[in-house]
C-alpha cells in the first residue's frame, strides 16, 4: 500500500470550486492491520524496501497475508476538471 499521508484526498468541492482545499490526514495502516491480528510493516526509507519485500515473500510462502505500507511524499498537484 502506498501512503502519502493525506488519504489521497486533496480537492476542491464541486459546488464551491474556489473554496480552500480539503485534506484528510493520513492513517497508519500498519497499526490498523496489527490491531486486527495481522502482520504488517511500515516502510519509510528506500533502503528498507527490498528487505521488507523479502520478509513478506517468506511469510506469503508460509501462507500468511502481509501488508506492506510504503510511506511516500505528499504530491500537492492533482488533475482537476471543472464541470464534473
C-alpha positions as CSV (number, residue, x, y, z in Angstrom):
1,X,0.0,0.0,0.0
2,X,1.3,3.5,-0.8
3,X,0.6,6.0,1.9
4,X,1.1,9.7,1.0
5,X,-0.1,10.8,4.5
6,X,-3.0,12.7,3.1
7,X,-5.6,10.0,2.5
8,X,-5.3,10.6,-1.3
9,X,-7.8,13.4,-0.7
10,X,-6.9,16.9,-1.7
11,X,-9.6,18.6,-3.8
12,X,-11.9,21.5,-4.0
13,X,-15.6,20.8,-3.7
14,X,-17.6,20.8,-6.9
15,X,-20.2,23.1,-5.5
16,X,-17.6,25.6,-4.3
17,X,-14.6,25.4,-6.7
18,X,-12.9,28.4,-5.1
19,X,-13.1,27.1,-1.6
20,X,-9.9,26.1,0.2
21,X,-8.5,22.6,-0.3
22,X,-9.8,20.0,2.0
23,X,-7.4,17.4,3.4
24,X,-7.6,14.2,5.4
25,X,-4.6,13.4,7.4
26,X,-3.0,10.1,6.7
27,X,-3.7,7.0,8.7
28,X,-1.2,4.4,10.0
29,X,-2.4,1.3,8.2
30,X,0.3,-0.9,9.7
31,X,-1.1,-0.2,13.2
32,X,-4.6,-0.9,12.0
33,X,-3.6,-4.3,10.4
34,X,-1.6,-5.3,13.5
35,X,-4.6,-4.4,15.8
36,X,-6.7,-6.8,13.8
37,X,-4.1,-9.6,14.4
38,X,-2.3,-9.5,11.0
39,X,1.3,-9.0,10.0
40,X,2.3,-5.6,8.6
41,X,5.4,-3.5,8.1
42,X,5.7,0.3,7.6
43,X,8.5,1.1,5.1
44,X,9.7,4.7,5.4
45,X,13.2,4.6,3.8
46,X,14.3,3.4,0.4
47,X,16.9,1.1,1.9
48,X,14.1,-0.8,3.8
49,X,12.1,-1.7,0.6
50,X,14.0,-4.8,-0.5
51,X,14.3,-6.4,2.9
52,X,10.7,-5.8,3.7
53,X,9.6,-7.4,0.4
54,X,11.9,-10.4,1.1
55,X,10.3,-10.9,4.5
56,X,6.8,-10.5,3.1
57,X,7.6,-13.2,0.4
58,X,8.8,-15.6,3.1
59,X,5.6,-15.0,5.1
60,X,3.5,-15.5,2.0
61,X,5.3,-18.8,1.3
62,X,4.2,-19.8,4.8
63,X,0.6,-18.9,3.9
64,X,0.3,-15.6,5.8
65,X,-1.1,-12.5,4.4
66,X,1.1,-9.4,4.7
67,X,0.5,-5.7,4.4
68,X,3.5,-3.5,3.4
69,X,2.8,0.2,3.9
70,X,5.1,2.3,1.9
71,X,5.3,5.9,3.0
72,X,5.6,8.3,0.0
73,X,5.7,12.0,-0.4
74,X,2.5,14.1,-0.5
75,X,2.0,15.2,-4.1
76,X,0.5,18.7,-4.0
77,X,-0.7,18.7,-7.7
78,X,-3.6,16.7,-9.0
79,X,-5.8,16.6,-12.0
80,X,-9.0,18.7,-11.8
81,X,-11.6,19.3,-14.4
82,X,-14.4,21.8,-13.9
83,X,-17.9,20.7,-14.7
84,X,-17.7,17.2,-13.4
